[in-house]
Amino acid sequence: MRITTVFFKRDIHRITGYISNWFVNITYLTYICILLIALTFFVSHLNISSNIIELASNVRISGSDQFTIASLKNIYPVFNSTSYIIKEKGKNEVISVTNENKTEFELIDNIEVEDAIATFSNKRQLNIITTGTPDIEKISIDTMRILNYSTLKSVNYQDLYNKTITLTKMSDKILLYNTHTSESYTNSEKNRFEYTGTYRTIDSKFNMISVAKELESNLKEKSINTIQDTTPHDYGTYTSAYARSKITVQNSITNNGNFGISIDLHRDASGDLTFAPKVNIKGLNVAQCMFVVGVGTDKNRNPYSLDNLSLAVQIQLLADKIYPGLFRPMLIRNSIYNQDLNRYSLLIEVGATGNTLDEAYYATRCISNLLDIIYKK
């Protein structure tokens, strides 16, 4: 009887210990939940410096140096990954864009080509002003603006502008591809489609494949040897898109040799349909574009960063003369964006979610005219 009582007491003690530990764990969990709720409330009302954000592939940046958490959740997939789940619906078909904007394109093409070539070829002394903070360098080069969020500071932009870039139409072909293939625009009367994700669609008639196809058509019309790779890279997943598009670019280089320029076309990943940057060119609303240059980090510098930056600067300065307002401020970031794979690589954001597909098409016509000026016959 005594032994039974001892074992019974031990069991009671053990059970009491389990219950006590359980209550302790629940208490800790409750404290953690309260802390997380408080932290979320605090951060949601706090502006944070943009220099700590190095995780994104697309960025919407205004003249402000600050971002809010609410904006970041819409812009950065790492904070809002569920926004980019694409429903597997239908088969992606590569479409052939027909030129339905002939009259409008004629307006855009109405430029003084010889004057434009002279503007590009005859270098001048630039008016360069650098301001900002150690984290965010702001550069004004004549009429163009650059926001430098990278650690690559004190770049000699006059030298980049003076650099001779020689590209020929047949030899230095252009590669077009889309890392974030499913990015799309707002519905319009002319182009209506069903979203299969947050401001995204896998219907190639209305996503970035269509925009790249339009640019390809415009470039080929100008006899520039152009290859479009229509491989989708973000259907079903968003965060690994750059790893996938890297393989695409590497395979394209293996199969075709190095390219004169590789161009990754995006649409600014702003979080709603109200942001629609556009400029009036010859009476047409044209989606504004933006260069994003990835220079890498101090430990992993993009070896072609200055080449890429030089080309982007020269194109944007030319655009400011021919199509004023076509480009928004250029961004320089510590990411690489696969711009280390080809000597001249460009990432171009064409408009944003609020723009229409036609406005994006008009922008591709402007881009093709600029590249036609830069390329030699």
Secondary structure, DSSP 8 states (H G I E B T S, - for coil): -HHHHHHHHHHHHHHHHHHHHHHHHHHHHHHHHHHHHHHHHHHHT-EEEGGG----SS----S-SEEEHHHHHHH-TTT-GGGG-----S-----------HHHHHHHH-S-HHHHHHHHHS-----EEEEE-SSSEEEEETTEEEEE-SS--S--HHHHHHS----BTTTS-EEEE-TTTTBB----SS-----SBTTB-S-TTTBHHHHHHHHHHHHHHTT--EEE----S-SS-STTHHHHHHHHHHHHHHHH---SEEEEEEEE--SSSS---EEEETTEEEE-EEEEEE-B-SSSB-TTHHHHHHHHHHHHHHHHHHSTTSB--EEEES--TTTTSSSSEEEEEEEETTS-HHHHHHHHHHHHHHHHHHSB-
